[in-house]
Amino acid sequence: MRRNRGKKALFLINPRSGKGGIKNKLLFILDILNKGGFQVETYITQSPLDAKNKVIMSGKEANVIICSGGDGTLNETVSGMMELKQMPVLGYIPAGSTNDYASSLMIPKQMEKAARLIVEGKPYPADVGKFGDDRYFIYIAAFGVFTEVSYQTSQDKKNVLGHQAYMLEAVKSLADIKGRQMRIQWEEGELEGEFLFGMVTNTISVGGFKGLVSRDVALDDGYFEAMFIRMPKNPLDLSSIVSYMFLKEEENEHVYRFKTRKLKVTAAEDIDWVLDGEFGGSRREVEIENLEKRIRIIRDIHTERNKGKN
């Protein structure tokens, strides 16, 4: 099992993600990694951006960087890796309440299985999103109704309620819908008007829902899947939008979907963005670019050969 003998691993742990479940699994995980041949340096994150800063400071010494936490912890880890001159391989042990990207990669939710995958699996290339000049995202950049929910919902509430936390807060946000006047430009088109929601993704699952993006998503093709929703004129329009998104009823004139490598969003006022479920800052203008195959993340060796059978 010591196929990774002599490899150095930096193991970043968010102790609060997913009800803190890793606290009861940590010794088992470390045993799996050690028996698998890794020399492991373990680091418990203490505050926001701690994972990113630790990767920047110590990641250059590692062959593999492993993170355990939710999508936000994964985002910080990848953002730190993007600052390194030589890119280590990434291993992921999901521990959050949603774990959209782990679902896209078919990484097991059971922590011990995910740890064994890091030992036995194979690195595959994956795209990274660049947001403006200084931010990155691994699977989603979004704005508008529902997106504020992810960073305004406390970690404790996420731990207790899981997906229900997002849905409860999302329903509350419907009473305060506000459109954003903006122009969206990409290689093959342009949209202009008032939009209530927009997302640029590289995932098959958003907020735990797999129906919000197309099923033919490739995580390493250099393309994003983009969706923008115009502001509805009345409650009936809003109802039809929700039906289209979740029930896949007839096409909706308010919803625009397209694939793109790069796009630019210019708004009439500052827009709050969410990157991988965490607050990504306020921007009036931003360019979003797909960095094709920029990282290598460990997946099941059978993932690629089975993908066509699903």
C-alpha positions as CSV (number, residue, x, y, z in Angstrom):
1,M,0.0,0.0,0.0
2,R,3.0,2.3,0.3
3,R,2.9,3.4,-3.3
4,N,3.5,7.0,-2.2
5,R,6.6,6.3,-0.1
6,G,8.5,9.5,0.6
7,K,5.9,11.9,-0.7
8,K,5.2,14.9,1.5
9,A,1.6,15.8,2.1
10,L,0.3,19.0,3.6
11,F,-3.1,18.2,5.3
12,L,-5.4,21.2,5.9
13,I,-8.4,20.6,8.1
14,N,-11.4,22.9,8.8
15,P,-12.6,21.5,12.2
16,R,-16.0,23.1,12.0
17,S,-17.2,21.8,8.6
18,G,-20.0,19.3,8.5
19,K,-20.7,19.2,12.2
20,G,-17.0,18.7,13.0
21,G,-17.3,15.1,11.9
22,I,-13.6,14.8,11.1
23,K,-12.7,15.0,14.8
24,N,-13.9,11.4,15.2
25,K,-12.2,10.2,12.0
26,L,-8.9,12.0,12.1
27,L,-6.8,9.2,13.6
28,F,-8.2,6.7,11.0
29,I,-7.5,9.1,8.2
30,L,-3.9,9.8,9.3
31,D,-3.4,6.0,9.6
32,I,-4.5,5.5,6.1
33,L,-2.3,8.3,4.7
34,N,0.7,7.1,6.7
35,K,0.3,3.5,5.7
36,G,-0.1,4.7,2.1
37,G,3.4,6.2,2.3
38,F,2.7,9.9,2.8
39,Q,4.8,12.0,5.2
40,V,2.0,14.1,6.6
41,E,2.1,17.6,8.0
42,T,-1.3,18.4,9.6
43,Y,-2.6,21.9,10.0
44,I,-5.9,22.9,11.7
45,T,-7.3,26.1,10.2
46,Q,-8.1,28.8,12.7
47,S,-9.9,31.6,10.7
48,P,-11.0,32.6,7.2
49,L,-8.2,32.6,4.6
50,D,-6.0,30.5,6.9
51,A,-6.0,27.6,4.5
52,K,-5.0,29.8,1.6
53,N,-2.2,31.5,3.6
54,K,-0.9,28.1,4.9
55,V,-0.7,26.8,1.3
56,I,1.2,29.8,0.1
57,M,3.6,29.6,3.0
58,S,4.2,25.8,3.1
59,G,2.7,24.3,0.0
60,K,5.9,24.5,-2.1
61,E,7.4,21.8,0.1
62,A,4.6,19.4,-0.5
63,N,4.0,16.9,-3.3
64,V,0.3,16.6,-2.4
65,I,-1.9,19.1,-0.7
66,I,-4.9,17.5,1.0
67,C,-7.8,19.6,2.4
68,S,-10.8,18.5,4.5
69,G,-13.7,20.8,4.8
70,G,-16.6,22.2,2.7
71,D,-16.5,24.0,-0.7
72,G,-15.2,27.2,1.0
73,T,-12.1,25.3,2.4
74,L,-11.5,23.8,-1.0
75,N,-11.7,27.2,-2.6
76,E,-9.1,28.6,-0.2
77,T,-6.8,25.7,-0.8
78,V,-7.0,26.0,-4.6
79,S,-6.6,29.8,-4.4
80,G,-3.4,29.3,-2.4
81,M,-2.1,26.7,-4.9
82,M,-2.6,29.1,-7.7
83,E,0.1,31.3,-6.1
84,L,2.7,28.6,-6.2
85,K,5.3,28.3,-8.9
86,Q,5.1,24.5,-9.0
87,M,1.6,23.0,-8.6
88,P,1.3,20.0,-6.2
89,V,-1.4,17.4,-6.7
90,L,-4.7,18.1,-4.8
91,G,-6.5,15.6,-2.6
92,Y,-9.9,16.3,-1.1
93,I,-11.7,14.8,1.8
94,P,-15.2,16.4,1.8
95,A,-16.7,17.4,5.2
96,G,-19.1,20.2,4.4
97,S,-22.9,20.3,4.3
98,T,-23.2,20.4,0.5
99,N,-19.9,19.4,-1.2
100,D,-21.0,20.2,-4.7
101,Y,-17.6,19.7,-6.3
102,A,-16.9,16.4,-4.6
103,S,-20.2,15.2,-6.1
104,S,-19.0,16.3,-9.5
105,L,-15.8,14.4,-9.1
106,M,-17.6,11.3,-7.5
107,I,-15.3,11.6,-4.4
108,P,-16.9,9.5,-1.6
109,K,-18.7,11.4,1.2
110,Q,-17.3,8.8,3.7
111,M,-14.1,10.3,5.0
112,E,-12.1,7.1,5.3
113,K,-13.0,6.1,1.7
114,A,-12.0,9.6,0.5
115,A,-8.6,9.2,2.3
116,R,-8.1,5.8,0.6
117,L,-8.9,7.3,-2.7
118,I,-6.0,9.8,-2.2
119,V,-3.7,6.9,-1.6
120,E,-5.0,4.7,-4.4
121,G,-6.5,7.1,-6.9
122,K,-5.0,8.9,-9.9
123,P,-4.6,12.7,-10.5
124,Y,-6.8,14.1,-13.2
125,P,-6.7,17.6,-14.7
126,A,-9.5,20.1,-13.8
127,D,-10.3,23.7,-14.8
128,V,-10.1,26.6,-12.4
129,G,-12.1,29.8,-12.7
130,K,-10.3,33.1,-12.5
131,F,-12.5,36.0,-11.2
132,G,-11.0,39.4,-11.9
133,D,-7.3,39.8,-11.3
134,D,-7.0,38.4,-7.8
135,R,-9.7,35.8,-7.0
136,Y,-10.3,32.2,-8.1
137,F,-13.1,29.6,-7.9
138,I,-13.2,25.9,-8.4
139,Y,-16.9,25.4,-9.4
140,I,-19.2,28.4,-9.2
141,A,-19.3,32.2,-9.4
142,A,-22.8,33.6,-8.9
143,F,-24.8,36.7,-8.0
144,G,-28.4,37.6,-7.2
145,V,-31.3,36.1,-5.4
146,F,-30.4,32.9,-3.4
147,T,-26.7,33.5,-3.6
148,E,-26.5,35.6,-0.5
149,V,-28.0,32.7,1.4
150,S,-24.8,30.7,1.2
151,Y,-22.6,33.2,3.0
152,Q,-25.3,34.8,5.3
153,T,-26.3,31.4,6.7
154,S,-24.1,30.7,9.7
155,Q,-21.9,27.6,9.9
156,D,-23.8,26.4,12.9
157,K,-27.1,26.5,11.1
158,K,-25.6,24.8,8.1
159,N,-24.3,22.0,10.4
160,V,-27.7,21.5,12.0
161,L,-30.0,21.8,9.0
162,G,-27.8,20.9,6.0
163,H,-29.6,21.6,2.7
164,Q,-32.7,22.8,4.6
165,A,-30.7,25.8,5.8
166,Y,-30.2,27.1,2.3
167,M,-33.8,26.5,1.4
168,L,-35.2,28.2,4.4
169,E,-33.1,31.3,3.9
170,A,-33.8,31.2,0.1
171,V,-37.5,31.4,0.7
172,K,-37.1,34.4,2.9
173,S,-35.1,36.1,0.2
174,L,-38.0,35.9,-2.3
175,A,-39.7,38.7,-0.5
176,D,-36.9,41.0,-1.3
177,I,-36.1,40.3,-4.9
178,K,-34.0,43.0,-6.6
179,G,-32.9,43.0,-10.1
180,R,-29.4,44.2,-11.3
181,Q,-29.0,46.3,-14.4
182,M,-26.1,44.9,-16.4
183,R,-24.4,43.9,-19.6
184,I,-23.0,40.4,-20.1
185,Q,-20.6,39.9,-22.9
186,W,-18.9,36.6,-24.1
187,E,-17.2,35.3,-27.3
188,E,-20.4,34.6,-29.2
189,G,-23.0,36.9,-27.7
190,E,-24.2,39.7,-25.5
191,L,-27.1,40.3,-23.1
192,E,-28.3,43.5,-21.5
193,G,-31.1,44.3,-19.1
194,E,-32.2,43.7,-15.5
195,F,-31.2,40.3,-14.1
196,L,-32.2,38.7,-10.8
197,F,-29.6,35.8,-10.9
198,G,-26.6,34.7,-12.7
199,M,-24.1,31.9,-12.3
200,V,-20.9,30.7,-14.1
201,T,-20.2,27.1,-13.2
202,N,-17.9,24.1,-13.7
203,T,-19.9,21.4,-11.8
204,I,-22.8,19.0,-12.1
205,S,-24.3,20.1,-8.8
206,V,-25.2,23.5,-7.3
207,G,-26.4,23.8,-3.8
208,G,-26.9,20.0,-3.7
209,F,-29.2,20.2,-6.8
210,K,-28.1,18.4,-9.9
211,G,-30.8,19.6,-12.2
212,L,-29.7,23.3,-12.4
213,V,-26.9,22.6,-14.9
214,S,-26.7,20.4,-18.0
215,R,-25.7,16.8,-17.6
216,D,-22.9,16.9,-20.2
217,V,-20.5,19.0,-18.1
218,A,-16.8,18.2,-18.5
219,L,-14.6,19.6,-15.7
220,D,-11.5,19.8,-17.9
221,D,-12.7,21.1,-21.3
222,G,-11.9,24.8,-20.8
223,Y,-15.6,25.8,-20.9
224,F,-18.0,27.2,-18.2
225,E,-21.7,26.6,-18.2
226,A,-23.4,30.0,-17.7
227,M,-27.0,30.8,-16.8
228,F,-28.5,34.2,-16.4
229,I,-32.2,34.9,-15.4
230,R,-33.9,38.2,-16.3
231,M,-36.0,40.0,-13.7
232,P,-39.6,38.7,-13.9
233,K,-42.3,41.2,-14.5
234,N,-44.9,39.6,-12.2
235,P,-45.4,36.6,-9.8
236,L,-46.5,34.4,-12.7
237,D,-43.2,34.9,-14.5
238,L,-41.3,34.1,-11.3
239,S,-43.4,30.9,-10.9
240,S,-42.6,29.8,-14.5
241,I,-38.9,30.4,-13.9
242,V,-38.8,28.3,-10.8
243,S,-40.8,25.5,-12.6
244,Y,-38.3,25.6,-15.5
245,M,-35.2,25.4,-13.2
246,F,-36.4,22.7,-10.8
247,L,-39.1,20.8,-12.8
248,K,-37.6,21.2,-16.3
249,E,-40.8,22.2,-17.9
250,E,-41.0,24.1,-21.2
251,E,-38.3,26.5,-22.2
252,N,-38.4,29.9,-20.5
253,E,-37.9,33.2,-22.2
254,H,-36.3,34.7,-19.0
255,V,-33.6,32.1,-18.7
256,Y,-30.4,32.1,-20.8
257,R,-27.9,29.3,-20.9
258,F,-24.7,29.1,-22.9
259,K,-21.1,27.7,-22.7
260,T,-18.1,30.0,-22.8
261,R,-14.4,30.2,-22.0
262,K,-14.5,33.8,-20.9
263,L,-17.1,36.5,-20.2
264,K,-17.3,40.1,-18.9
265,V,-20.1,41.4,-16.6
266,T,-20.6,45.2,-16.4
267,A,-23.2,46.4,-13.9
268,A,-24.8,49.8,-13.2
269,E,-23.8,49.4,-9.5
270,D,-21.6,47.2,-7.3
271,I,-22.8,43.6,-7.3
272,D,-22.2,41.1,-4.5
273,W,-20.7,37.8,-5.8
274,V,-20.4,34.4,-4.2
275,L,-17.4,32.2,-5.1
276,D,-17.8,28.5,-4.2
277,G,-20.4,29.3,-1.5
278,E,-18.5,32.1,0.2
279,F,-18.7,35.9,-0.2
280,G,-16.5,36.9,-3.1
281,G,-16.6,40.7,-2.9
282,S,-18.5,43.5,-4.6
283,R,-17.7,44.3,-8.2
284,R,-19.2,46.7,-10.7
285,E,-17.2,45.2,-13.5
286,V,-15.5,41.8,-13.7
287,E,-13.9,39.4,-16.2
288,I,-14.3,35.7,-15.6
289,E,-11.9,33.3,-17.4
290,N,-11.6,29.5,-17.5
291,L,-8.0,28.4,-16.8
292,E,-8.1,25.0,-18.6
293,K,-6.6,22.0,-16.8
294,R,-4.9,24.2,-14.3
295,I,-4.9,21.8,-11.3
296,R,-4.7,18.0,-10.9
297,I,-7.0,16.5,-8.4
298,I,-7.0,12.8,-7.3
299,R,-10.1,10.9,-8.4
300,D,-11.1,7.2,-8.6
301,I,-9.1,5.4,-11.3
302,H,-12.5,4.0,-12.5
303,T,-14.2,7.4,-12.7
304,E,-13.3,8.2,-16.3
305,R,-14.0,4.7,-17.7
306,N,-17.4,4.6,-16.0
307,K,-18.5,8.1,-16.9
308,G,-19.9,7.1,-20.2
309,K,-22.0,4.4,-18.6
310,N,-24.0,6.7,-16.3
